[in-house]
Amino acid sequence: MENLFSARIGLVTALSVTSFAAVAQNITVTGRVTNAAGQSQPGVTVLERGTTNGTSTDADGRFSLSVSPAATLVVSAIGSTTQQIPVSGRTTVDVRLADNETTLNEVVVTGSRAAEGRSNILTTSPVDVISAREIKAYAQTDVTQILTYIAPSFQSTRQTVTDGTDFVDPATLRGLGPDQVLVLVNGKRRHTSALVNINGTPGRGSVGTDMNVIPPAAIKRIEVLREGAAAQYGSDAIAGVINIQLKDDTTGVQASSTVGQTYEGDGELVQADANVGIGLGGRGFLDLSGQFSNRSYVDRSGRDTAPLIYLGTTTGNYPSGLSDDQKRALKAQDDALVAERGFNRRDIRVGSSDVRTYGTFLNAGYTLAPSIGLEAYVAGGLTRRTGRAGALYRLPSQVLQNDPSIYPNGFLPFINSTVDDASIITGIRGNVLGFAADLSNTYGRNSLRYELENTLNASLQNSPTSFYAGTLVFQQNTVNLGFSRKFTSVPVISTLNVAFGGEFRVDNFQIKPGEEGSYAAGTRTVNGARAAFGAQGFPGYRPADATDRTRTNVAGYIDLESDITEQLLVSVAGRAERYSDFGSNVSGKLAARYSLTPDVALRGAISNGFRAPSLQQRYFTNSSTQFTSGELRDVLTTNNDDPITRAFGIGSLKQETSNNYSLGLTARLLRNITLTVDAYQIDIDDRIVLSSQFSRSTDAVAAILNANQRPNQNPVQGVQFFANAVNTRTRGIDIVANQRLTLSADSRLTLTAAANFNETNVRSFNSSEFIDNNASLQNTLFDRAQRARLENGQPRSKINLSADYGYKIFSVNVRTVRFGEIQTKDANPDRSYIDQTFSAKWVTDLVLSAQVLKQVGVSIGVNNLFDVYPDRLYQDPNNNEQSLNYTTLDATNRGRFPYSSNQFGYSGGFYFGRVNVSF
């Protein structure tokens, strides 16, 4: 499969040369430059990018310049945002500048296929722009953490004791799932992660995109389109689009190094990154970026409250039938063993894992033949992330999971992961018959390899203590051919931008089994019972789990955008797709912006969209140990072709479909304040979720599991599978206000206030006849715990307030973010006393910086200045090691999980220092 993908890259290059063979010679481009109010702008610099060829506008804002048909014009003026506009063979280019009074006026390209970008307060859809300066302002070094603290509609937190999700952060937009936001790099579709989230985290059952493999040093800006865009970009763009634009305009070397740790003395961070920008003789550019990051684990676990460590049941409880005096005597014996053997009741790690990352990214463009204006480009990167995370401790009393000859005091298994990510975008663009044409090939590969250490397979005599447990692989190759052209002499309307094109995509998902010992069913018994099969902590993928599945997708789109009048901008888009494994889909979008005054406008959109089921959701299968409602369970995840899933009456997955509605207002106030307010509603039908766990304790479930028992596998206590099970409605509002003030010749102040308020509700369920006709199963397909996670598992509101003050060489950055409340519920309504609401919290960051030399800047700062933690999880009063009526029926897993990580994490305060060097 990989050879097929690689061969296709060469084929695209050959086709590109043929497609652009008829490009014209240099042309003369004329145009007029105006400000946001439509007034002429004299003295504006107009430069052909990568050359010294340029001019300036006359008193009426007009210019004339001879350039290559494939040139990019760089238009700049003091007090205005610089714009880069592809000529695309046009002989007339009119430019409307945006005042540079605020970073929110940056020109964006996401959300439109127009030949030139617009300020984000002039677009038909809401777009956040995060610049490289903002990315480097604070101590967050992962893309998802950066976005969480800058863009209120975006949310991501690091997870713990969740297998692969410890190393790949689930990230969401507008409260929807990680797989309902599309990620682009340089406007090209980014491949998703190989991992499917199957544990109790936000986005459970989804497959997201691992944005953290992209070094922040490589990023020029991030554009967050907060609106459904499936009609423009295809599957996954239900909640919106995140477009990561790589640096393409730097010169020299920029490098930085950051060190820091938490107030508690853990979570040490050592990070270094660099970016090198090189001009290629006036014909192109080369940007090379790299990053090294080493982050140590954070542990905020509580003491294990099990009364009995050595002499108790598998949960550390007292054997049944004992009197209180007998319990006290047994407790005294056990306490003596704990003291004698030095057992540490802080026996797991709850926080974040050890992670080390190496990454490099390239972005380059080169004019192959100036005389015919043919430009080639390439972008891509290689990243390796290694991690080490703890699982759940196996007590010495858990005799079926342990071998006391190897671990007399029990053991903490460690899951070691290696995430390898590779991507490459190649393409050629130029002018064909007056249209800007772009032919590209994008290949991406993500793999996640699991290795276990400090573990065993209890069913084996003399078991090894480390295993290779298998690898997940996802590959994607996308060929795109697109055309666009702006027509300025169209009857009745002012302008018309036409864009159309096609796409061919190949997806491939693989599960590679682990070594035999990681899943084997040995013969060792304990007291006549067969010991547990497979590696403790993460049983390896078995040969029966092995998968190598491929599908193809063909799509065509058309996108029309017109300034019908000076006041009215309208865009219409349509897209048709056909997948080889489940069928076709057609989606459309209508959006408009109407200027009520030169500084106030209304905008809105209506669209339908879709999300194709990922290959991971269609074909993933494994068994794992999960903590559910106070109990450890061996849980089987089956795919939709499995006889077990079919026995529940669940058929093959189909696409999710959505209807998106939005209405907003944009305004410029006092020339240095911008305000955008956008309300939205997103209805999703046939939403794909991972079901709740169907328990073997239910007769109907036991019958299905017994009839389909896998050879050499533990009899599992539960089973779960993917299904188009729910229909949801999400409503919300985004508010963004920004002001930049020049206080004096030496001082400046930027103020930002941004907020997102959203609410997701499950409107109805899609079940099966078998489940509906079995009373014991009716509330299990999507139980109250899963519903609460979907509706209230992430903050329903976020507010971001920031102030950046600069005086000469000094600057102060202050930011405070309010993370709204979240809720959790137990799956069993009889245990509703465990339900909990976690109150909203403010998290404040402070950074002090100084440019001590022209080439050297230093910063010191604190993230979470006031050491704020979420509310503690409810702990039953009888959940303590001295209790004679001990219970684990709460959310803390024997007192060891004090917090939920889904609001903003619980690492506490973090202080850091940074040095920036440029030359």
Secondary structure, 3 states (H helix, E strand, C coil): CHHHHHHHHHHHHHHHHHHCCCCCCCEEEEEEEECCCCCECCCCEEEECCCCCEEECCCCCEEEEEECCCCEEEEECCCECCEEEECCCCCECCEECCECCCHHHCEECCCCCCCCCEECCCCCCCEEEEEHHHHHHCCCCCHHHHHHHHCCCEEECCCCCCHHHHCCCCEEECCCCHHHEEEEECCEECCCCCCCCCCCCCCCCCCCCCHHHCCHHHEEEEEEECCCCHHHHCCCCCCEEEEEEECCCCCEEEEEEEEEEECCCCCCEEEEEEEEEEECCCCEEEEEEEEEEEECCEECCCCCCCCCCCCCCCCCCCCCCCCHHHHHHHHHHHHHHHHHHCCCCCCCCCEECEEEEEEEEEEEEEEEECCCCEEEEEEEEEEEEEEEEECCCECCCCCCCCCCCCCCCCECCEEEEEEEEEEEEEEEEEEECCEEEEEEEEEEEEEEEEEEECCCECCCCCCCCEEEEEEEEEEEEEEEEEEEEEECCCCCCCCEEEEEEEEEEEEEEEEEECCHHHCCCCCCEECCEECCCCECCCCCCCHHHCEEEEEEEEEEEEEEEEECCCCEEEEEEEEEEEECCCEEEEEEEEEEEEEEECCEEEEEEEEEEEECCCHHHHHCCEEEEEEECCEEEEEEEECCCCHHHHHCCCCCCCCEEEEEEEEEEEEEECCCEEEEEEEEEEEEEEEEEECCCEECCCHHHHHHHHHCCCCCCCCCCEEEEEEEEEEEEEEEEEEEEEEEEECCCCEEEEEEEEEEEEEEEEEEECCCHHHHCCHHHCCCCCCHHHHHHHHHCCCCEEEEEEEEEEECCEEEEEEEEEECCEEECCCCHHHHHHCEEECCEEEEEEEEEECCCCCEEEEEEEECCCCCCCCCCCCCCCCCCCCCCCCCCCCCCCCCCCCCCCCCCCCCCEEEEEEEEEC
